[in-house]
Amino acid sequence: MTAILGLSAFYHDSAAALVVDGQIVAAAQEERFTRKKHDPGFPTHAMAYCLKAAGLNPEDINYVAFYEKPLTKFERLLETYLSFVPRGFKSFSLAMPLWLKEKLFMRKLIRRELGSGVKARLVFLDHHESHAASAFFPSPHDEAAILTLDGVGEWSTATFGVGKGNKIQLTHQLQFPHSLGLLYSAFTYYCGFRVNSGEYKLMGLAPYGHPIHVDAIYKHLIDLKPDGSFWMDMSYFNYCQGLTMTGPRFHELFGGPPRDPESALEQRHMDLAASIQVVTEEIMLRIGREVHKQTGMRNLVMAGGVALNCVGNGKLLSQGPFESIWIQPAAGDAGGALGAALFVWHQLLEKPRSSTGRDTQRGSFLGPSYSAEEIRGFLEREGIAFDCYEEKAELAEETAKLLCEGKIIGWFQGRMEFGPRALGGRSILGDPRSAKMQATMNLKIKFRESFRPFAPIVLAEEAAEWFAMKPEWESPYMLLVFPVLEKRRVPISAVEWKVMESDPDLRQRVNVVRSTLPAVTHVDYSARVQTVDAERNPRLHELLTVFHALTGCPVLVNTSFNVRGESIVCTPEDAYRCFLATEMDVLVLENFVLKKDSVQHKLGTQVREKYLAQFQLD
């Protein structure tokens, strides 16, 4: 037996992954255990979980693979700071203590965390090599072009190459400070969202705006070449030498200082979001065409933080040259832990890899699960009222009926997802036909911005009847955006068009009914689709099948089981706490069903206050 532990840490979304004899056994982000969103610390809890899932002790680990090379990254930081002396001193003085205390001594830290008796060999990979491995090795393809796009690793900000059999080779790169990820993050920061976590908000805001700044971006910020490579004018940016992403020239160009977080969104922010989204999509398309030209491959695999831009991904699939695209579900830094472990198995140990036409990501359900006995024990200890459905079919029937009644349901089933998307293991579900569902979920369940769209989950066999997808396309990891079909759209009156185009209150714009699926149709008729098949996700597929039979609609709203500022729930306790603190109607914990009215009636005030006190948001 060969056990390989992959780790990512210290920048964003630390994680651990375990590969045993080439099989992905477990993977999880540290944030799910510590409840610190995007926890960048060493993944102690995630590592312990992975070992427990495999029934292994630390002494059983043969290799530990770290997802990047700290010394090379430190070299890049020093060179960058020296280039901007003395302007980068404040940033330098804040970064150096952590580097000199821990990051430079990763080898020693890993040894300490594993324990003195562990003799595992340590391997440090290039950051984009880990991304590339996470994209290709679990993919369904024997051979494919590889594209990685993110902020920055050691020096690279984008790479491409080829994967064949059990080998990957990266042949081209773009280097820091010229970075599509950092360019997008600069606009994220300028529009008042948090860098490294608010980029998806900017993407969701873009359809409300008009791309009127595209020419200014090309003229002043970026020199884009036909092959997708580009050069950025760093006099507009501050991320090399300062503590912010943008500088005075950027602010002057776009009409003022960055938006204060939580302040009102103005039309100019929406227009900026629309503009950088258009530029991002164009860069992705040009790079995609160049990758196809250079590699001659029919299929593409992707990873890196920019690969979470599902609008760009959808455009690349529908307008680009590739027949199919497979994207690592944990495309950001967390997925680097998995890629590092797989790289050691296939590339360094030269173990064979065979493709069956299906990916080996196991639906990305790689986190902890909880047995019926564990859940029953928790419910009974806390005196929580519940109904139990022993038969899966009965549970699906009851849940589908509750959804038809307009109930919002917390859905906790099987193993937790690895990656940023809830895929039906830790989800909140609702009826997409309800015109009020999006606003209700945003304001009363998620406590988040009203403009944010929700994603549809759809039976894979029905997807092409509702969204502009080819029947052979699938999107099991919610990483592709497609338009809602014309035949599913509804006419909009002149009054509604006026509201949709200009009302400063985004709640009014988003509540305009545009299709027979109003809760999952964004203002531009787009939807971030997740296709559900019986193999990867049998319980959710069964629920969708029953809902389809009852309503004629094979679609549900799916959003992550958390509220704003909190990571996705991991344990039954986490789920119950979230259920209590929101206006969710029903909680389904495996085969146990909890209804809010019953819980409030049976649950003593002391127990309720105990859980609410633990539910804290940042």
C-alpha positions in Angstrom: 0.0 0.0 0.0 1.2 3.5 -0.9 -0.5 6.4 0.9 0.2 9.9 -0.3 -1.0 13.0 1.7 -1.4 16.2 -0.2 -1.4 19.6 1.5 -2.1 23.2 0.7 -1.7 25.9 3.3 -1.1 29.5 4.3 -2.6 31.5 1.5 -6.3 30.8 0.9 -8.4 27.8 1.7 -5.9 25.4 3.2 -6.8 21.7 2.5 -5.6 18.1 2.8 -6.2 15.2 0.4 -5.3 11.5 0.7 -4.6 9.2 -2.2 -4.1 5.5 -1.5 -2.8 3.3 -4.3 -3.9 5.9 -6.8 -7.5 6.1 -5.5 -8.8 9.4 -4.1 -9.9 8.5 -0.6 -10.7 11.8 1.1 -10.2 15.5 0.7 -11.4 18.5 2.7 -10.8 22.2 3.4 -9.7 23.3 6.9 -12.4 25.9 7.1 -15.1 23.2 7.3 -13.7 22.0 10.7 -12.5 25.3 12.2 -15.5 27.3 11.0 -13.2 30.1 9.9 -14.2 30.9 6.3 -11.2 30.5 3.9 -9.0 29.4 6.8 -5.4 29.8 5.6 -3.8 28.0 8.5 -2.1 24.6 8.4 -4.7 22.0 7.6 -4.4 20.1 10.9 -8.1 19.1 11.2 -8.4 18.3 7.5 -5.3 16.1 7.6 -6.7 14.2 10.7 -10.0 13.7 8.9 -8.3 12.2 5.8 -6.3 9.8 7.9 -9.4 8.7 9.8 -11.4 8.2 6.6 -8.8 5.8 5.4 -8.3 4.1 8.7 -4.6 5.1 8.7 -2.2 6.5 11.3 0.4 9.2 10.4 3.1 6.5 10.5 1.3 4.8 7.5 1.9 7.8 5.2 4.6 7.1 2.6 4.7 10.6 0.9 3.6 14.1 1.8 3.2 16.4 -1.2 3.0 20.1 -0.7 1.3 22.1 -3.4 4.0 24.7 -4.0 7.6 25.6 -3.4 7.9 28.1 -0.5 11.5 29.1 -1.2 10.7 30.0 -4.8 7.7 32.0 -3.7 9.8 33.8 -1.1 12.3 34.7 -3.8 9.5 36.2 -5.9 8.3 38.3 -3.0 11.8 39.6 -2.2 12.5 40.5 -5.8 9.2 42.3 -6.0 9.7 44.3 -2.8 13.2 45.2 -3.9 11.9 46.5 -7.2 9.6 48.9 -5.5 11.8 50.1 -2.6 11.0 52.1 -0.5 7.3 52.0 -1.4 6.7 48.4 -0.5 8.1 48.7 3.0 4.8 48.5 4.9 3.7 45.5 3.0 7.1 43.9 3.4 7.2 44.5 7.2 3.8 42.9 7.6 4.6 39.8 5.4 8.1 39.0 6.7 7.3 37.9 10.3 5.0 35.1 9.1 7.4 34.0 6.4 10.4 34.0 8.8 8.4 32.2 11.5 6.6 29.5 9.5 6.3 29.7 5.8 10.0 29.3 5.0 10.2 26.3 7.3 7.4 24.3 5.9 9.4 21.1 6.0 9.9 21.4 9.7 6.3 22.4 10.3 5.0 19.4 8.4 7.3 17.0 10.3 6.0 18.6 13.6 2.4 18.2 12.6 2.7 14.6 11.5 4.7 13.6 14.6 8.3 12.6 15.3 7.8 8.9 14.3 6.6 9.6 10.8 9.2 8.9 8.1 7.2 9.9 5.0 9.2 11.5 2.2 8.4 15.2 1.5 7.8 16.5 -2.0 7.4 20.1 -2.9 5.7 20.8 -6.3 5.4 23.9 -8.4 2.0 25.7 -7.7 0.7 25.5 -11.3 2.0 21.9 -11.6 -0.3 21.0 -8.7 -3.2 22.8 -10.4 -2.5 21.0 -13.7 -2.3 17.6 -11.9 -5.6 18.3 -10.2 -7.2 19.1 -13.5 -5.9 16.2 -15.6 -5.4 13.1 -13.4 -9.0 12.9 -12.1 -10.5 13.9 -15.5 -12.3 11.5 -17.8 -9.7 11.8 -20.6 -6.8 9.7 -21.7 -5.2 12.8 -23.1 -6.2 16.5 -23.0 -4.9 20.0 -23.2 -4.3 21.6 -19.8 -5.0 25.2 -18.8 -4.3 26.8 -15.4 -5.3 30.3 -14.6 -5.1 32.0 -11.2 -3.6 35.0 -9.3 0.0 33.8 -8.9 1.9 30.8 -7.7 5.6 31.1 -7.4 6.1 33.2 -10.6 3.5 31.8 -13.0 0.1 33.3 -13.3 -1.1 31.1 -16.1 0.2 27.9 -17.8 -0.8 25.5 -20.5 0.4 22.2 -21.7 -0.7 18.6 -22.3 -1.6 15.5 -20.3 -1.3 12.1 -21.7 -1.7 8.8 -19.8 0.1 9.2 -16.5 2.2 12.3 -17.5 1.6 16.0 -17.7 3.9 18.6 -19.3 3.4 22.3 -19.1 5.0 24.1 -22.0 3.9 27.8 -21.8 3.5 30.3 -19.0 2.6 33.9 -18.2 4.5 35.4 -15.3 3.8 37.8 -12.4 2.8 40.6 -12.2 0.8 40.1 -15.3 -2.2 38.0 -14.1 -5.8 37.6 -15.2 -6.7 36.5 -11.6 -5.1 39.6 -10.1 -6.7 41.9 -12.7 -10.1 40.5 -11.9 -9.3 40.8 -8.1 -8.4 44.4 -8.6 -11.9 45.1 -9.9 -13.3 43.0 -7.1 -11.5 45.2 -4.6 -12.4 48.4 -6.3 -16.1 47.5 -6.3 -16.0 46.9 -2.5 -15.8 43.1 -2.3 -13.2 41.1 -0.5 -10.3 39.8 -2.6 -10.0 36.0 -2.9 -13.6 35.5 -1.8 -15.7 38.2 -3.5 -14.8 37.5 -7.1 -18.0 35.4 -7.6 -20.0 38.4 -6.3 -18.5 40.6 -9.0 -19.4 37.9 -11.6 -23.0 37.9 -10.3 -23.2 41.7 -10.4 -21.9 41.9 -14.0 -25.3 41.2 -15.7 -26.8 44.3 -14.1 -24.3 46.5 -15.8 -23.3 47.6 -19.3 -19.7 46.9 -20.5 -19.0 50.6 -21.2 -15.4 50.5 -19.8 -14.0 47.7 -22.0 -12.2 50.1 -24.3 -10.7 52.0 -21.3 -9.4 48.7 -19.9 -7.7 47.8 -23.1 -6.4 51.3 -23.7 -5.0 51.9 -20.2 -4.7 48.7 -18.1 -3.9 45.8 -20.4 -2.3 45.2 -23.8 -4.0 42.0 -25.0 -2.3 39.9 -27.8 -4.2 37.7 -30.3 -2.8 34.6 -28.5 -4.3 35.6 -25.2 -1.1 36.7 -23.6 -1.1 40.3 -22.2 0.9 43.0 -20.5 -0.5 45.1 -17.6 0.4 48.7 -16.9 1.4 48.4 -13.3 1.2 52.1 -12.6 -2.5 51.6 -12.2 -2.2 48.8 -9.6 -0.8 48.6 -6.1 -0.6 44.8 -5.3 3.1 44.5 -6.0 4.2 47.0 -3.4 1.1 47.9 -1.2 -1.7 46.6 0.9 -4.4 47.4 -1.7 -5.1 46.1 -5.2 -5.5 49.4 -7.0 -3.7 52.8 -7.1 -4.6 56.5 -7.6 -4.4 56.3 -11.4 -6.9 53.4 -11.4 -9.2 55.5 -9.2 -8.9 58.5 -11.4 -9.6 56.5 -14.5 -12.9 55.1 -13.1 -14.2 58.1 -11.3 -13.3 57.9 -7.7 -12.0 55.9 -4.8 -12.9 52.2 -4.2 -16.4 51.5 -2.9 -16.6 51.1 0.9 -17.7 47.5 1.7 -21.4 47.3 2.6 -22.2 50.7 1.1 -24.8 51.1 -1.6 -23.9 49.7 -5.0 -24.1 52.2 -7.8 -24.7 51.7 -11.5 -21.0 52.5 -12.1 -20.0 49.4 -10.1 -22.3 47.3 -12.1 -20.9 48.7 -15.3 -17.3 48.0 -14.1 -18.3 44.4 -13.2 -19.8 43.9 -16.6 -16.7 45.4 -18.3 -14.1 43.3 -16.6 -16.3 40.2 -17.1 -16.3 40.8 -20.8 -12.6 41.3 -20.9 -12.0 38.2 -18.8 -14.2 36.1 -21.2 -12.3 37.5 -24.2 -8.9 36.6 -22.6 -10.2 33.1 -21.8 -11.4 32.6 -25.4 -8.1 33.8 -26.9 -6.0 31.6 -24.6 -8.3 28.7 -25.3 -7.9 29.0 -29.0 -4.2 29.3 -28.7 -4.0 26.2 -26.5 -6.1 24.3 -29.0 -3.8 25.5 -31.8 -0.6 24.6 -30.0 -1.8 21.2 -28.7 -4.3 19.9 -31.3 -6.3 18.3 -28.4 -10.1 17.9 -28.6 -10.6 18.1 -24.9 -9.5 20.7 -22.3 -9.1 20.4 -18.5 -8.8 23.4 -16.3 -7.9 24.5 -12.7 -6.8 27.6 -10.8 -9.0 30.2 -9.2 -10.0 31.8 -12.6 -11.5 28.4 -13.6 -14.2 29.2 -11.0 -15.5 31.9 -13.4 -18.3 29.7 -14.6 -19.6 32.4 -17.0 -16.2 32.4 -18.8 -16.1 28.6 -18.7 -19.5 28.4 -20.4 -18.4 30.8 -23.1 -15.3 28.8 -23.7 -17.2 25.6 -24.1 -20.0 27.0 -26.3 -17.9 29.4 -28.4 -14.4 27.9 -28.1 -12.7 25.1 -30.2 -12.9 22.2 -27.7 -15.4 19.4 -27.8 -15.5 19.1 -24.0 -14.1 20.9 -20.9 -13.5 19.3 -17.5 -12.8 21.6 -14.6 -11.5 20.6 -11.2 -14.3 21.2 -8.7 -11.9 22.5 -6.1 -10.2 24.7 -8.8 -8.5 27.0 -6.3 -5.7 26.5 -3.9 -7.6 23.7 -2.0 -7.5 21.5 -5.1 -3.7 21.9 -5.2 -3.5 19.5 -2.3 -5.2 16.8 -4.4 -3.2 17.6 -7.5 0.1 17.3 -5.5 -0.8 13.8 -4.2 -1.9 12.6 -7.6 1.3 14.0 -9.2 3.4 12.0 -6.9 1.5 8.8 -7.7 1.4 9.1 -11.4 4.3 11.3 -12.5 7.0 10.6 -9.8 6.2 7.0 -9.0 5.2 6.3 -12.7 2.1 4.4 -11.8 -0.3 3.8 -14.7 -3.5 5.7 -15.2 -6.5 4.4 -17.2 -9.6 6.3 -18.3 -13.1 4.9 -18.3 -14.7 7.9 -19.8 -15.9 9.1 -16.3 -13.9 11.2 -13.9 -12.5 9.8 -10.7 -13.4 12.7 -8.5 -16.3 10.7 -7.0 -18.7 13.5 -7.4 -16.3 15.6 -5.3 -18.1 14.0 -2.2 -14.8 13.5 -0.4 -15.5 14.9 3.0 -17.0 13.5 6.2 -20.3 11.7 6.5 -22.4 10.8 9.5 -24.3 7.7 10.2 -28.0 7.5 11.1 -26.9 6.3 14.5 -24.7 9.3 15.0 -27.5 11.7 13.9 -30.2 10.0 16.0 -27.9 10.2 19.0 -27.4 13.9 18.6 -31.1 14.6 18.1 -32.1 12.6 21.1 -29.4 14.0 23.4 -30.6 17.5 22.6 -34.3 16.7 22.9 -35.0 17.7 19.3 -38.3 16.5 17.7 -38.0 14.6 14.4 -39.6 12.3 12.0 -37.7 9.3 10.7 -38.2 7.8 7.2 -36.5 4.4 6.9 -37.2 4.1 3.2 -35.4 6.4 0.8 -38.4 6.5 -1.5 -40.6 7.7 1.3 -38.1 10.4 2.3 -37.9 11.6 -1.3 -41.7 11.7 -1.6 -42.1 13.7 1.7 -39.3 16.2 0.8 -40.7 16.7 -2.7 -44.1 17.5 -1.3 -42.7 20.0 1.1 -40.8 21.7 -1.7 -44.0 21.9 -3.7 -45.6 23.7 -0.7 -42.9 26.4 -1.0 -40.8 25.2 1.9 -37.1 25.9 2.0 -35.2 22.8 3.0 -31.7 22.2 4.4 -30.5 19.0 2.8 -27.7 17.1 4.6 -26.8 13.8 2.9 -23.7 11.6 2.6 -20.2 13.0 2.4 -19.4 16.7 2.4 -18.3 18.3 -0.8 -14.7 19.1 -1.6 -14.5 22.6 -3.2 -16.4 25.8 -2.9 -19.7 24.5 -4.4 -22.5 22.7 -2.5 -23.4 19.9 -4.9 -26.2 18.1 -2.9 -24.4 16.9 0.1 -24.7 20.1 2.1 -27.3 22.2 0.2 -30.3 24.4 0.8 -33.1 23.5 -1.7 -36.2 25.4 -2.9 -38.8 25.4 -5.7 -37.5 27.3 -8.7 -41.0 28.1 -10.0 -41.6 30.5 -7.1 -41.1 34.2 -8.0 -40.4 35.0 -4.4 -37.9 32.2 -3.7 -34.7 34.1 -4.7 -35.4 37.2 -2.6 -36.5 35.0 0.4 -33.4 32.9 0.3 -31.1 35.8 -0.1 -32.5 38.0 2.7 -34.0 35.5 5.2 -31.8 32.4 4.8 -28.4 33.5 3.4 -28.4 37.0 4.8 -26.6 38.2 1.7 -26.8 40.7 -1.1 -30.1 40.7 -2.9 -28.6 40.8 -6.3 -26.9 37.4 -6.0 -28.3 34.7 -8.3 -29.1 31.1 -7.3 -28.1 28.0 -9.2 -30.4 25.4 -10.6 -29.9 21.7 -10.2 -31.5 19.6 -13.0 -31.8 16.0 -13.9 -28.9 15.3 -16.3 -31.3 13.6 -18.8 -33.6 16.7 -18.9 -31.0 19.5 -18.9 -31.1 20.1 -22.6 -34.8 20.7 -22.5 -34.4 23.6 -20.1 -31.0 25.2 -20.8 -29.0 25.9 -24.0 -26.8 22.8 -23.7 -26.0 20.0 -26.0 -27.4 16.7 -24.8 -23.9 15.3 -24.4 -22.7 18.1 -22.2 -22.7 17.7 -18.5 -22.0 20.1 -15.6 -21.9 18.0 -12.4 -19.8 20.5 -10.5 -21.8 23.7 -11.1 -18.9 25.3 -13.0 -20.6 26.2 -16.3 -23.2 28.9 -17.1 -25.7 28.4 -19.9 -28.7 30.5 -21.0 -32.3 29.4 -20.1 -33.9 28.2 -23.3 -36.1 30.7 -25.2 -39.1 28.4 -24.9 -38.8 28.6 -21.1 -38.8 32.4 -21.0 -41.8 34.6 -20.4 -42.8 37.9 -22.0 -41.8 41.1 -20.0 -43.9 44.2 -20.1 -42.6 47.6 -20.9 -42.9 48.6 -17.2 -41.0 45.6 -16.1 -38.3 46.3 -18.8 -37.9 49.8 -17.3 -37.5 48.4 -13.8 -35.1 45.7 -15.1 -32.9 48.2 -16.9 -32.7 51.1 -14.5 -34.2 50.6 -11.0 -31.4 51.4 -8.5 -32.9 48.9 -6.1 -31.5 45.6 -7.3 -34.2 43.7 -5.3 -36.7 45.1 -7.7 -34.7 44.2 -10.8 -34.0 40.6 -9.6 -37.7 40.0 -8.8 -38.9 40.6 -12.4 -40.1 37.2 -13.6 -38.1 36.3 -16.8 -38.8 32.5 -17.2 -40.8 29.7 -15.8 -37.8 29.2 -13.5 -37.7 32.7 -12.0 -35.7 31.7 -8.9 -32.7 30.5 -10.9 -32.8 32.8 -14.0 -30.4 35.7 -13.7 -31.2 39.1 -15.2 -29.4 38.2 -18.5 -31.4 34.9 -18.7 -28.3 32.9 -17.6 -28.1 30.1 -15.1 -25.1 28.3 -13.4 -26.2 24.8 -14.1 -25.5 21.6 -12.1 -26.6 18.4 -13.8 -27.4 15.6 -11.5 -27.1 11.9 -12.5 -28.0 8.8 -10.6 -24.4 7.5 -10.4 -22.7 10.5 -8.7 -25.6 11.6 -6.6 -28.4 9.0 -6.3 -30.4 10.6 -3.4 -30.6 14.0 -5.0 -31.4 12.4 -8.4 -34.3 10.5 -6.7 -35.6 13.7 -5.1 -35.5 15.5 -8.5 -37.2 12.6 -10.2 -40.1 12.7 -7.7 -40.3 16.5 -7.9 -40.4 16.2 -11.7 -43.2 13.6 -11.5 -45.2 15.9 -9.2 -44.7 19.2 -11.0 -43.4 18.5 -14.5 -40.3 20.5 -13.5 -37.0 18.5 -13.2 -35.2 21.5 -11.6 -34.6 22.8 -8.0 -32.9 25.8 -6.5 -29.6 24.7 -4.9 -27.4 26.9 -2.8 -24.7 26.1 -0.2 -25.8 25.2 3.3 -24.4 28.2 5.1 -25.1 31.9 5.6 -23.0 34.8 4.7 -19.6 34.9 6.4 -19.8 31.2 7.4 -18.2 28.2 5.7 -20.5 25.4 4.4 -21.7 23.2 7.2 -19.8 20.0 8.0 -21.5 18.3 11.0 -25.1 17.7 11.9 -24.6 20.2 14.7 -23.4 22.8 12.2 -26.5 22.1 10.1 -28.9 22.3 13.0 -27.3 25.6 14.2 -27.7 27.1 10.8 -31.3 25.8 10.6 -32.2 27.5 13.9 -30.6 30.8 13.0 -32.4 31.3 9.7 -36.0 31.2 8.4 -35.4 27.8 6.9 -38.6 25.6 7.2 -37.3 22.1 7.2 -34.0 20.3 7.9 -33.4 16.8 6.4 -30.4 15.1 8.1 -30.0 11.8 6.2 -33.4 10.1 6.9 -34.4 12.4 9.7 -36.8 15.3 9.0 -37.0 18.3 11.3 -39.8 20.9 10.8 -39.2 24.4 12.2 -42.7 24.7 13.8 -42.3 21.4 15.6 -38.8 22.1 16.7 -39.7 25.5 18.1 -42.6 24.0 19.9 -40.7 21.1 21.4 -37.3 22.7 21.9 -36.7 24.5 25.2 -35.5 28.1 25.1 -32.3 27.2 26.8 -31.2 24.7 24.1 -32.2 27.1 21.2 -30.3 30.0 22.8 -27.3 27.7 23.2 -27.1 27.0 19.5 -27.8 30.5 18.4 -25.0 31.8 20.7 -22.6 29.5 18.8 -23.7 30.8 15.4 -21.5 33.7 14.8 -20.8 35.5 11.5 -17.8 37.6 10.5 
